[in-house]
Amino acid sequence: MKRIVFLSLTCMLCLLTACVPTPEEEVIVNKADQTEMVKTAKGETVESQSDIDLRMQYHIPETITADLASPDGVTHVTVDAPILVPDKPLPIVRTYSAEFDQPTVTALWNALVGDAVLYNQWEDEETKADIEKDIKLYTEMLEQIQSGVLDEPSAMYSTDELENMIEELKARYPSAPDGYEKEIETGILHRQYIPLGDDKRAAARMGISARTEGEPWINFHVENDTDNTETLIYRESDGWSSIGVSRSAHMYYNRNSPGSGCLFMPLTETWFEEYIVTENDPLPEAASGILSVSPKDAFEQVGQFLSETGYNQTLAISRATVISNRETPDAPDPEYAYRFELVRQVNGSPCARNTGYSGSKLGDDHMTAPYWAYEHCELYLDDTGIFSFDWFSPLTVGETVVESAKLMDFSEIMNIAERMLPLMETQSYDPNVTKSVTRTIDRVELGLWRIVEQNELGKGLLVPVYCFYGTDDHVRVFQDGFTAQTYYRYTPLIINAVNGSVIDPTKGY
């Protein structure tokens, strides 16, 4: 059992930009075309590799250590990490974005919601109260322009636009319903219309938005991808918004529970406490007397849940931790819960655990570029059982391109890592104010990672990679003397294990 206590700004669902300065030797190859990479992976002896031991075949040690520094002396890297290696060769397979179909939703609903009564929370038609609220808002904006408080050229809407919008709302008001009777949900997907500015039915998706009316509080939510084929940009009262073209279906379940406060701790900027556990470990001493379920029982509960839903061959436990809801080390009355990070298995081979990246954008425009989220799945449980399950951007696995990929020797991978680890920059890096970056690599994992195939939205390859996990302690000093210290917990380096190219997750390859 490993104990970790640190200050953290976990960017699990934040997009960190990995800037890759050019090292002395070229590392990044032509990654837009994966043809050569696939050819390299096939090698000449693909059939004979089906039973190889990866650690022995590619000389992968159990652990690695290193002390590295950037040429300018700003970034210092300490590597002291075990290397996790699958027990079978890794394939290359085609993969596609997926949505949550009805059988999947039904299985999850039955396992998580059971007999609890949940009500529909999605109202896709405007009520009289909605219209009254909009009329009030637009009338106030019109009065501000007319009184000179607001300058019309700089206003969001012109006088004519506001007058027309108010008249249209008044015309719709008589036929609008007063409200809705609460509808009991049964776990069946239905069309949900997405409001877009003044047009109430500009886009739609298949989904569920349901929760209980009283105790115990339960929330079950599914949102598949919207049906718009191009980015929809619209004005709101507080600025511009957009509904982009994306592949990012999302399903989550939450229930009130003593350990619920632990849900938000990985996202905190303050003290964060977690203990890595395996099913054979004892309960961490700090949680004794507070959390009763043992690691063995917690693992069994997760295994039972995956079997019950039919995903025991698709999802596997990558990492399990016991975490606390304490915001400071001396906070009283702590609660503890288990956090299980789950990854997809492909033909028995695991995907790498995604830490720090939400997805890739196929373009530079932050509002209009198509977006494909990375798959992410985690589960929380305490003495009351599973109280949270979150699954983001599921995949469909297609044909196997290479059954047993030929990999680079680990010594070559490590040469690349030693050159690149001190050079990888986080989003907040600024040469004018960044004084130091202390980077610690505490885990290296060989697994599959999704890259975008030929820059196509929702179509990619799962390829073997080495993920270097760790933390950054980032110190910036500004001209006025203000010092900012930020802690990132993420994956600063991902190396393609076939050809040694450095993968930029924000671009998808």
C-alpha positions as a Python dict, from the first residue, in 0.01 Angstrom:
ca = {
    (1, 'M'): (0, 0, 0),
    (2, 'K'): (141, 340, -97),
    (3, 'R'): (49, 660, 85),
    (4, 'I'): (39, 987, -107),
    (5, 'V'): (-31, 1323, 54),
    (6, 'F'): (24, 1638, -152),
    (7, 'L'): (-112, 1971, -261),
    (8, 'S'): (-291, 1911, -589),
    (9, 'L'): (-465, 2075, -878),
    (10, 'T'): (-584, 1769, -1061),
    (11, 'C'): (-667, 1842, -1422),
    (12, 'M'): (-858, 1520, -1483),
    (13, 'L'): (-1115, 1693, -1695),
    (14, 'C'): (-908, 1997, -1793),
    (15, 'L'): (-718, 2032, -2117),
    (16, 'L'): (-346, 2087, -2058),
    (17, 'T'): (-148, 2202, -2359),
    (18, 'A'): (170, 2002, -2406),
    (19, 'C'): (419, 2222, -2592),
    (20, 'V'): (707, 2024, -2737),
    (21, 'P'): (1027, 2223, -2799),
    (22, 'T'): (1256, 2068, -3060),
    (23, 'P'): (1531, 1866, -2888),
    (24, 'E'): (1881, 1817, -3027),
    (25, 'E'): (1765, 1506, -3211),
    (26, 'E'): (1429, 1494, -3386),
    (27, 'V'): (1183, 1288, -3182),
    (28, 'I'): (847, 1371, -3335),
    (29, 'V'): (785, 1192, -3663),
    (30, 'N'): (515, 1249, -3926),
    (31, 'K'): (221, 1146, -3710),
    (32, 'A'): (-64, 1262, -3930),
    (33, 'D'): (-18, 951, -4145),
    (34, 'Q'): (-21, 631, -3941),
    (35, 'T'): (59, 403, -4238),
    (36, 'E'): (429, 384, -4162),
    (37, 'M'): (366, 336, -3792),
    (38, 'V'): (136, 40, -3861),
    (39, 'K'): (392, -107, -4102),
    (40, 'T'): (661, -78, -3833),
    (41, 'A'): (432, -241, -3575),
    (42, 'K'): (373, -544, -3796),
    (43, 'G'): (744, -619, -3822),
    (44, 'E'): (839, -950, -3974),
    (45, 'T'): (744, -1196, -3698),
    (46, 'V'): (399, -1088, -3585),
    (47, 'E'): (262, -1443, -3565),
    (48, 'S'): (545, -1566, -3342),
    (49, 'Q'): (493, -1285, -3090),
    (50, 'S'): (156, -1398, -2955),
    (51, 'D'): (305, -1554, -2640),
    (52, 'I'): (599, -1323, -2572),
    (53, 'D'): (675, -1174, -2233),
    (54, 'L'): (683, -800, -2300),
    (55, 'R'): (913, -717, -2011),
    (56, 'M'): (1169, -974, -2119),
    (57, 'Q'): (1132, -916, -2494),
    (58, 'Y'): (1183, -539, -2477),
    (59, 'H'): (1411, -527, -2171),
    (60, 'I'): (1165, -333, -1956),
    (61, 'P'): (1290, -301, -1596),
    (62, 'E'): (1064, -320, -1293),
    (63, 'T'): (1147, 38, -1191),
    (64, 'I'): (1339, 337, -1322),
    (65, 'T'): (1515, 630, -1156),
    (66, 'A'): (1662, 945, -1304),
    (67, 'D'): (1741, 1309, -1220),
    (68, 'L'): (1699, 1545, -1517),
    (69, 'A'): (1704, 1918, -1586),
    (70, 'S'): (1606, 2145, -1875),
    (71, 'P'): (1884, 2334, -2058),
    (72, 'D'): (1776, 2663, -1897),
    (73, 'G'): (1773, 2509, -1550),
    (74, 'V'): (1409, 2602, -1486),
    (75, 'T'): (1263, 2250, -1492),
    (76, 'H'): (1397, 1976, -1267),
    (77, 'V'): (1265, 1621, -1304),
    (78, 'T'): (1291, 1337, -1057),
    (79, 'V'): (1195, 993, -1186),
    (80, 'D'): (1139, 720, -929),
    (81, 'A'): (868, 498, -1068),
    (82, 'P'): (753, 141, -1114),
    (83, 'I'): (680, 39, -1473),
    (84, 'L'): (347, -138, -1522),
    (85, 'V'): (349, -384, -1813),
    (86, 'P'): (57, -596, -1945),
    (87, 'D'): (90, -972, -1927),
    (88, 'K'): (30, -1014, -2300),
    (89, 'P'): (131, -840, -2625),
    (90, 'L'): (-51, -523, -2724),
    (91, 'P'): (-248, -493, -3048),
    (92, 'I'): (-330, -197, -3270),
    (93, 'V'): (-705, -175, -3333),
    (94, 'R'): (-942, 63, -3502),
    (95, 'T'): (-1179, 241, -3268),
    (96, 'Y'): (-1478, 468, -3310),
    (97, 'S'): (-1670, 707, -3090),
    (98, 'A'): (-1983, 552, -2941),
    (99, 'E'): (-2298, 656, -2761),
    (100, 'F'): (-2482, 495, -2473),
    (101, 'D'): (-2736, 264, -2635),
    (102, 'Q'): (-3052, 143, -2464),
    (103, 'P'): (-2918, -199, -2351),
    (104, 'T'): (-2621, -29, -2184),
    (105, 'V'): (-2839, 232, -2015),
    (106, 'T'): (-3088, -32, -1899),
    (107, 'A'): (-2812, -246, -1747),
    (108, 'L'): (-2663, 52, -1562),
    (109, 'W'): (-3005, 178, -1452),
    (110, 'N'): (-3103, -161, -1311),
    (111, 'A'): (-2771, -204, -1128),
    (112, 'L'): (-2750, 147, -986),
    (113, 'V'): (-3105, 284, -955),
    (114, 'G'): (-3294, -40, -899),
    (115, 'D'): (-3639, 20, -748),
    (116, 'A'): (-3580, 386, -655),
    (117, 'V'): (-3835, 631, -802),
    (118, 'L'): (-3673, 903, -1012),
    (119, 'Y'): (-3847, 1184, -1198),
    (120, 'N'): (-3773, 1348, -1532),
    (121, 'Q'): (-3592, 1679, -1484),
    (122, 'W'): (-3561, 1781, -1851),
    (123, 'E'): (-3811, 2037, -1974),
    (124, 'D'): (-3772, 2087, -2348),
    (125, 'E'): (-4060, 2335, -2388),
    (126, 'E'): (-4078, 2684, -2246),
    (127, 'T'): (-4338, 2751, -1979),
    (128, 'K'): (-4516, 3078, -1902),
    (129, 'A'): (-4259, 3133, -1626),
    (130, 'D'): (-3975, 3091, -1878),
    (131, 'I'): (-4131, 3349, -2111),
    (132, 'E'): (-4197, 3593, -1826),
    (133, 'K'): (-3833, 3568, -1725),
    (134, 'D'): (-3711, 3638, -2081),
    (135, 'I'): (-3953, 3928, -2129),
    (136, 'K'): (-3830, 4085, -1805),
    (137, 'L'): (-3465, 4043, -1909),
    (138, 'Y'): (-3506, 4188, -2259),
    (139, 'T'): (-3728, 4471, -2133),
    (140, 'E'): (-3460, 4573, -1884),
    (141, 'M'): (-3196, 4568, -2159),
    (142, 'L'): (-3421, 4781, -2382),
    (143, 'E'): (-3481, 5033, -2103),
    (144, 'Q'): (-3107, 5059, -2038),
    (145, 'I'): (-3044, 5150, -2402),
    (146, 'Q'): (-3334, 5393, -2416),
    (147, 'S'): (-3225, 5569, -2095),
    (148, 'G'): (-2864, 5596, -2208),
    (149, 'V'): (-2727, 5365, -1939),
    (150, 'L'): (-2616, 5123, -2212),
    (151, 'D'): (-2464, 5229, -2542),
    (152, 'E'): (-2655, 5058, -2826),
    (153, 'P'): (-2350, 4983, -3051),
    (154, 'S'): (-2185, 4795, -2765),
    (155, 'A'): (-2504, 4621, -2651),
    (156, 'M'): (-2564, 4255, -2721),
    (157, 'Y'): (-2890, 4329, -2905),
    (158, 'S'): (-3007, 4638, -3089),
    (159, 'T'): (-3326, 4824, -2998),
    (160, 'D'): (-3509, 4676, -3298),
    (161, 'E'): (-3393, 4323, -3211),
    (162, 'L'): (-3507, 4357, -2851),
    (163, 'E'): (-3847, 4496, -2949),
    (164, 'N'): (-3902, 4211, -3198),
    (165, 'M'): (-3794, 3949, -2946),
    (166, 'I'): (-4028, 4087, -2680),
    (167, 'E'): (-4321, 4086, -2924),
    (168, 'E'): (-4249, 3726, -3029),
    (169, 'L'): (-4236, 3618, -2666),
    (170, 'K'): (-4566, 3789, -2591),
    (171, 'A'): (-4724, 3614, -2891),
    (172, 'R'): (-4607, 3272, -2759),
    (173, 'Y'): (-4717, 3337, -2403),
    (174, 'P'): (-5091, 3247, -2427),
    (175, 'S'): (-5025, 2896, -2564),
    (176, 'A'): (-4733, 2815, -2334),
    (177, 'P'): (-4808, 2565, -2052),
    (178, 'D'): (-4821, 2677, -1691),
    (179, 'G'): (-4585, 2399, -1592),
    (180, 'Y'): (-4535, 2025, -1604),
    (181, 'E'): (-4639, 1734, -1393),
    (182, 'K'): (-4341, 1534, -1280),
    (183, 'E'): (-4295, 1227, -1498),
    (184, 'I'): (-4154, 908, -1350),
    (185, 'E'): (-3844, 793, -1537),
    (186, 'T'): (-3791, 426, -1617),
    (187, 'G'): (-3444, 436, -1770),
    (188, 'I'): (-3561, 478, -2130),
    (189, 'L'): (-3366, 715, -2353),
    (190, 'H'): (-3572, 992, -2511),
    (191, 'R'): (-3510, 1295, -2727),
    (192, 'Q'): (-3401, 1607, -2542),
    (193, 'Y'): (-3414, 1937, -2726),
    (194, 'I'): (-3127, 2174, -2653),
    (195, 'P'): (-3211, 2545, -2612),
    (196, 'L'): (-3011, 2773, -2838),
    (197, 'G'): (-3057, 3142, -2774),
    (198, 'D'): (-3407, 3240, -2880),
    (199, 'D'): (-3465, 2922, -3080),
    (200, 'K'): (-3576, 2655, -2832),
    (201, 'R'): (-3521, 2358, -3065),
    (202, 'A'): (-3193, 2419, -3242),
    (203, 'A'): (-3031, 2086, -3151),
    (204, 'A'): (-3131, 1762, -2984),
    (205, 'R'): (-2981, 1451, -2827),
    (206, 'M'): (-3096, 1121, -2684),
    (207, 'G'): (-3066, 1120, -2309),
    (208, 'I'): (-3206, 1092, -1957),
    (209, 'S'): (-3211, 1354, -1681),
    (210, 'A'): (-3365, 1201, -1369),
    (211, 'R'): (-3348, 1238, -993),
    (212, 'T'): (-3545, 1167, -681),
    (213, 'E'): (-3769, 1430, -524),
    (214, 'G'): (-3671, 1350, -166),
    (215, 'E'): (-3433, 1133, 31),
    (216, 'P'): (-3229, 944, -52),
    (217, 'W'): (-3113, 1189, -319),
    (218, 'I'): (-3026, 1003, -641),
    (219, 'N'): (-2931, 1146, -980),
    (220, 'F'): (-2902, 949, -1306),
    (221, 'H'): (-2798, 1135, -1620),
    (222, 'V'): (-2722, 1032, -1979),
    (223, 'E'): (-2646, 1268, -2264),
    (224, 'N'): (-2550, 1135, -2603),
    (225, 'D'): (-2402, 1355, -2875),
    (226, 'T'): (-2615, 1635, -3016),
    (227, 'D'): (-2748, 1600, -3369),
    (228, 'N'): (-2607, 1927, -3507),
    (229, 'T'): (-2367, 1878, -3800),
    (230, 'E'): (-2191, 2212, -3764),
    (231, 'T'): (-2101, 2434, -3470),
    (232, 'L'): (-2393, 2650, -3356),
    (233, 'I'): (-2282, 2988, -3217),
    (234, 'Y'): (-2538, 3203, -3039),
    (235, 'R'): (-2570, 3500, -2806),
    (236, 'E'): (-2677, 3476, -2445),
    (237, 'S'): (-2742, 3748, -2191),
    (238, 'D'): (-2387, 3721, -2059),
    (239, 'G'): (-2197, 3665, -2386),
    (240, 'W'): (-2144, 3426, -2674),
    (241, 'S'): (-2189, 3051, -2645),
    (242, 'S'): (-2173, 2757, -2880),
    (243, 'I'): (-2286, 2400, -2925),
    (244, 'G'): (-1996, 2235, -3098),
    (245, 'V'): (-1966, 1929, -3316),
    (246, 'S'): (-1828, 1676, -3071),
    (247, 'R'): (-1803, 1312, -2972),
    (248, 'S'): (-1837, 1322, -2597),
    (249, 'A'): (-2132, 1115, -2473),
    (250, 'H'): (-2156, 1119, -2093),
    (251, 'M'): (-2332, 907, -1833),
    (252, 'Y'): (-2320, 955, -1457),
    (253, 'Y'): (-2494, 837, -1141),
    (254, 'N'): (-2467, 998, -796),
    (255, 'R'): (-2632, 922, -463),
    (256, 'N'): (-2612, 1096, -126),
    (257, 'S'): (-2370, 906, 94),
    (258, 'P'): (-2125, 977, 379),
    (259, 'G'): (-1833, 953, 136),
    (260, 'S'): (-1985, 1188, -123),
    (261, 'G'): (-1757, 1473, -22),
    (262, 'C'): (-1462, 1271, -151),
    (263, 'L'): (-1592, 1309, -508),
    (264, 'F'): (-1454, 1658, -542),
    (265, 'M'): (-1120, 1617, -367),
    (266, 'P'): (-918, 1517, -679),
    (267, 'L'): (-1019, 1854, -828),
    (268, 'T'): (-915, 2064, -532),
    (269, 'E'): (-632, 2315, -517),
    (270, 'T'): (-575, 2241, -152),
    (271, 'W'): (-447, 1951, 53),
    (272, 'F'): (-542, 1615, -98),
    (273, 'E'): (-507, 1282, 76),
    (274, 'E'): (-513, 943, -95),
    (275, 'Y'): (-380, 594, -32),
    (276, 'I'): (-314, 354, -320),
    (277, 'V'): (-451, 7, -234),
    (278, 'T'): (-471, -338, -386),
    (279, 'E'): (-727, -600, -291),
    (280, 'N'): (-470, -770, -66),
    (281, 'D'): (-388, -457, 135),
    (282, 'P'): (-534, -379, 476),
    (283, 'L'): (-753, -75, 521),
    (284, 'P'): (-535, 237, 558),
    (285, 'E'): (-486, 321, 924),
    (286, 'A'): (-622, 674, 878),
    (287, 'A'): (-958, 532, 761),
    (288, 'S'): (-986, 268, 1034),
    (289, 'G'): (-1294, 317, 1247),
    (290, 'I'): (-1450, 542, 982),
    (291, 'L'): (-1463, 325, 670),
    (292, 'S'): (-1558, -35, 739),
    (293, 'V'): (-1545, -205, 399),
    (294, 'S'): (-1205, -366, 337),
    (295, 'P'): (-1011, -331, 11),
    (296, 'K'): (-1085, -698, -65),
    (297, 'D'): (-1459, -643, -23),
    (298, 'A'): (-1446, -319, -223),
    (299, 'F'): (-1274, -494, -514),
    (300, 'E'): (-1535, -771, -497),
    (301, 'Q'): (-1819, -516, -511),
    (302, 'V'): (-1671, -354, -821),
    (303, 'G'): (-1621, -693, -982),
    (304, 'Q'): (-1982, -788, -906),
    (305, 'F'): (-2106, -459, -1054),
    (306, 'L'): (-1908, -512, -1376),
    (307, 'S'): (-2036, -869, -1407),
    (308, 'E'): (-2395, -763, -1337),
    (309, 'T'): (-2384, -497, -1609),
    (310, 'G'): (-2201, -720, -1857),
    (311, 'Y'): (-1885, -507, -1865),
    (312, 'N'): (-1647, -741, -1682),
    (313, 'Q'): (-1469, -819, -2011),
    (314, 'T'): (-1473, -455, -2128),
    (315, 'L'): (-1374, -251, -1823),
    (316, 'A'): (-1096, -333, -1578),
    (317, 'I'): (-963, -172, -1260),
    (318, 'S'): (-650, 28, -1334),
    (319, 'R'): (-599, 197, -999),
    (320, 'A'): (-776, 197, -663),
    (321, 'T'): (-730, 452, -387),
    (322, 'V'): (-884, 537, -53),
    (323, 'I'): (-938, 913, -39),
    (324, 'S'): (-1062, 1157, 223),
    (325, 'N'): (-1289, 1461, 212),
    (326, 'R'): (-1057, 1652, 447),
    (327, 'E'): (-949, 1988, 304),
    (328, 'T'): (-666, 2027, 554),
    (329, 'P'): (-460, 1767, 744),
    (330, 'D'): (-616, 1862, 1078),
    (331, 'A'): (-979, 1894, 959),
    (332, 'P'): (-1214, 1717, 1205),
    (333, 'D'): (-1464, 1440, 1132),
    (334, 'P'): (-1317, 1310, 806),
    (335, 'E'): (-1499, 1071, 576),
    (336, 'Y'): (-1329, 818, 349),
    (337, 'A'): (-1429, 641, 29),
    (338, 'Y'): (-1281, 419, -239),
    (339, 'R'): (-1209, 562, -582),
    (340, 'F'): (-1171, 309, -864),
    (341, 'E'): (-1030, 423, -1197),
    (342, 'L'): (-1150, 190, -1472),
    (343, 'V'): (-1001, 143, -1818),
    (344, 'R'): (-1115, -33, -2133),
    (345, 'Q'): (-979, -376, -2216),
    (346, 'V'): (-927, -471, -2582),
    (347, 'N'): (-876, -842, -2645),
    (348, 'G'): (-757, -864, -2286),
    (349, 'S'): (-509, -576, -2324),
    (350, 'P'): (-565, -264, -2111),
    (351, 'C'): (-584, 95, -2221),
    (352, 'A'): (-362, 339, -2035),
    (353, 'R'): (-520, 541, -1758),
    (354, 'N'): (-601, 894, -1872),
    (355, 'T'): (-488, 1160, -1626),
    (356, 'G'): (-489, 1526, -1720),
    (357, 'Y'): (-650, 1541, -2064),
    (358, 'S'): (-1018, 1573, -2150),
    (359, 'G'): (-993, 1530, -2527),
    (360, 'S'): (-853, 1646, -2859),
    (361, 'K'): (-965, 1927, -3086),
    (362, 'L'): (-933, 1890, -3462),
    (363, 'G'): (-847, 2254, -3523),
    (364, 'D'): (-725, 2568, -3352),
    (365, 'D'): (-1051, 2762, -3307),
    (366, 'H'): (-1162, 2701, -2948),
    (367, 'M'): (-1531, 2761, -3031),
    (368, 'T'): (-1574, 2585, -3365),
    (369, 'A'): (-1313, 2309, -3383),
    (370, 'P'): (-1462, 1955, -3372),
    (371, 'Y'): (-1389, 1789, -3040),
    (372, 'W'): (-1344, 1424, -2940),
    (373, 'A'): (-1328, 1351, -2568),
    (374, 'Y'): (-1107, 1078, -2426),
    (375, 'E'): (-1276, 786, -2259),
    (376, 'H'): (-1277, 818, -1882),
    (377, 'C'): (-1450, 596, -1629),
    (378, 'E'): (-1446, 594, -1250),
    (379, 'L'): (-1647, 455, -961),
    (380, 'Y'): (-1677, 553, -593),
    (381, 'L'): (-1800, 341, -304),
    (382, 'D'): (-1813, 346, 72),
    (383, 'D'): (-1990, 145, 343),
    (384, 'T'): (-2325, 211, 173),
    (385, 'G'): (-2208, 62, -158),
    (386, 'I'): (-2152, 232, -494),
    (387, 'F'): (-2259, 595, -467),
    (388, 'S'): (-2104, 737, -785),
    (389, 'F'): (-2031, 606, -1134),
    (390, 'D'): (-1909, 832, -1415),
    (391, 'W'): (-1844, 720, -1775),
    (392, 'F'): (-1734, 968, -2037),
    (393, 'S'): (-1694, 921, -2415),
    (394, 'P'): (-1729, 543, -2463),
    (395, 'L'): (-1569, 369, -2759),
    (396, 'T'): (-1658, 99, -3008),
    (397, 'V'): (-1370, -133, -3094),
    (398, 'G'): (-1338, -227, -3461),
    (399, 'E'): (-1102, -445, -3659),
    (400, 'T'): (-760, -549, -3533),
    (401, 'V'): (-498, -385, -3753),
    (402, 'V'): (-199, -552, -3585),
    (403, 'E'): (-256, -847, -3356),
    (404, 'S'): (74, -821, -3170),
    (405, 'A'): (255, -493, -3223),
    (406, 'K'): (634, -488, -3247),
    (407, 'L'): (763, -235, -2993),
    (408, 'M'): (1083, -39, -2948),
    (409, 'D'): (1335, -158, -2692),
    (410, 'F'): (1277, 22, -2364),
    (411, 'S'): (1630, 166, -2365),
    (412, 'E'): (1530, 365, -2676),
    (413, 'I'): (1208, 479, -2508),
    (414, 'M'): (1403, 591, -2201),
    (415, 'N'): (1648, 789, -2416),
    (416, 'I'): (1352, 981, -2559),
    (417, 'A'): (1197, 1027, -2215),
    (418, 'E'): (1520, 1165, -2067),
    (419, 'R'): (1540, 1426, -2345),
    (420, 'M'): (1171, 1519, -2345),
    (421, 'L'): (1062, 1510, -1980),
    (422, 'P'): (1244, 1835, -1890),
    (423, 'L'): (1109, 2006, -2205),
    (424, 'M'): (738, 1935, -2178),
    (425, 'E'): (554, 2252, -2076),
    (426, 'T'): (221, 2297, -1902),
    (427, 'Q'): (-41, 2552, -1997),
    (428, 'S'): (69, 2810, -1741),
    (429, 'Y'): (437, 2801, -1842),
    (430, 'D'): (564, 3149, -1932),
    (431, 'P'): (939, 3205, -1977),
    (432, 'N'): (899, 3560, -1848),
    (433, 'V'): (752, 3466, -1509),
    (434, 'T'): (810, 3093, -1456),
    (435, 'K'): (1093, 3056, -1207),
    (436, 'S'): (1087, 2683, -1142),
    (437, 'V'): (906, 2364, -1235),
    (438, 'T'): (970, 2067, -1008),
    (439, 'R'): (840, 1757, -1184),
    (440, 'T'): (811, 1417, -1018),
    (441, 'I'): (737, 1101, -1218),
    (442, 'D'): (599, 830, -988),
    (443, 'R'): (447, 580, -1229),
    (444, 'V'): (507, 459, -1587),
    (445, 'E'): (252, 247, -1766),
    (446, 'L'): (256, 56, -2096),
    (447, 'G'): (-93, 37, -2242),
    (448, 'L'): (-316, 141, -2531),
    (449, 'W'): (-395, 505, -2612),
    (450, 'R'): (-642, 649, -2861),
    (451, 'I'): (-504, 861, -3141),
    (452, 'V'): (-705, 1030, -3416),
    (453, 'E'): (-682, 855, -3751),
    (454, 'Q'): (-620, 1089, -4044),
    (455, 'N'): (-767, 1384, -3853),
    (456, 'E'): (-1116, 1233, -3864),
    (457, 'L'): (-1368, 1307, -3589),
    (458, 'G'): (-1471, 990, -3407),
    (459, 'K'): (-1235, 757, -3592),
    (460, 'G'): (-902, 649, -3450),
    (461, 'L'): (-654, 382, -3354),
    (462, 'L'): (-569, 235, -3016),
    (463, 'V'): (-189, 210, -3017),
    (464, 'P'): (70, 96, -2759),
    (465, 'V'): (219, 385, -2559),
    (466, 'Y'): (422, 455, -2249),
    (467, 'C'): (248, 703, -2018),
    (468, 'F'): (466, 887, -1766),
    (469, 'Y'): (247, 997, -1472),
    (470, 'G'): (344, 1252, -1214),
    (471, 'T'): (309, 1596, -1058),
    (472, 'D'): (438, 1947, -1131),
    (473, 'D'): (516, 2208, -868),
    (474, 'H'): (506, 2525, -1076),
    (475, 'V'): (630, 2859, -932),
    (476, 'R'): (576, 3193, -1111),
    (477, 'V'): (688, 3537, -996),
    (478, 'F'): (524, 3841, -1155),
    (479, 'Q'): (655, 4197, -1200),
    (480, 'D'): (464, 4324, -898),
    (481, 'G'): (632, 4060, -683),
    (482, 'F'): (327, 3835, -656),
    (483, 'T'): (422, 3468, -644),
    (484, 'A'): (188, 3195, -768),
    (485, 'Q'): (245, 2828, -690),
    (486, 'T'): (41, 2571, -878),
    (487, 'Y'): (36, 2192, -848),
    (488, 'Y'): (-61, 1976, -1142),
    (489, 'R'): (-127, 1604, -1126),
    (490, 'Y'): (-127, 1472, -1483),
    (491, 'T'): (61, 1285, -1757),
    (492, 'P'): (341, 1510, -1885),
    (493, 'L'): (471, 1264, -2143),
    (494, 'I'): (314, 999, -2369),
    (495, 'I'): (545, 814, -2607),
    (496, 'N'): (429, 590, -2890),
    (497, 'A'): (588, 253, -2805),
    (498, 'V'): (604, 152, -3173),
    (499, 'N'): (792, 443, -3331),
    (500, 'G'): (894, 667, -3042),
    (501, 'S'): (686, 967, -3148),
    (502, 'V'): (571, 1199, -2871),
    (503, 'I'): (191, 1215, -2865),
    (504, 'D'): (21, 1550, -2815),
    (505, 'P'): (-315, 1454, -2656),
    (506, 'T'): (-470, 1794, -2731),
    (507, 'K'): (-423, 1732, -3104),
    (508, 'G'): (-503, 1363, -3078),
    (509, 'Y'): (-186, 1215, -3227),
}
